[in-house]
Amino acid sequence: MYIKVFLLFTLLFLGCSVPQPTVQETNVKVRTLENLIVTLSPSIQKKEALDFAQGSIAYSYQLAKEYEVLPSPWWHNTFVNVGIKKRGLCHEWAEDLLRFLVQRDYKTLELHAVGANIGYFNEHNALSVSARGKGIRKSILLDAWRNSGNLYFIQIDKDIKYKWRERHNLYGILPPSSGKR
């Protein structure tokens, strides 16, 4: 009985995908993230902020396609954990997005692996971006998992859902941190 119900849900949800935003919606989102990044510090180059915003938003949508995500990240996690889907857990979103962004070699921006509820069942991992050398306290959270590829971003201290901590060298691809937290 339970197997039949699970298979029914599997068939229903495997056909569902996350709708892609319009070009206009994407442009508004890019400008919003760009402006948020620029407000972090006068040392941030506007050109880098724009490139970062465009790249992180577009790549999050690309990952959603590659992962064939379901509208609910919790459902998607379940399917990954039982082997129906291959990738799409929060740490995979963070690591894949980080690998993409590190290649772009930003000079005025610094990336951070961050986590919340570390060591608990509801552990969550994401990224943040700050002005180089400023640490995570004054950074922008980047969470591609939360909205199934529609990049969620907010000033890290304004995220009421999670209390974030830096996860030094979690993925082994970031240079040593500036030491600020």
Secondary structure, 3 states (H helix, E strand, C coil): CHHHHHHHHHHHHHCCCCCCCCHHHHHHHHHHHHHHHHCCCCCCCHHHHHHHHHHHHHHHHHHHHHHCCCCCHHHHHHHHHCCCCCCCCHHHHHHHHHHHHHCCCCCCEEEEEEEECCCCCCCEEEEEEEECCCCCCCEEEEECCCCCCCCEEEEHHHCCCCCCEECCCCCCCCCCCCCCC
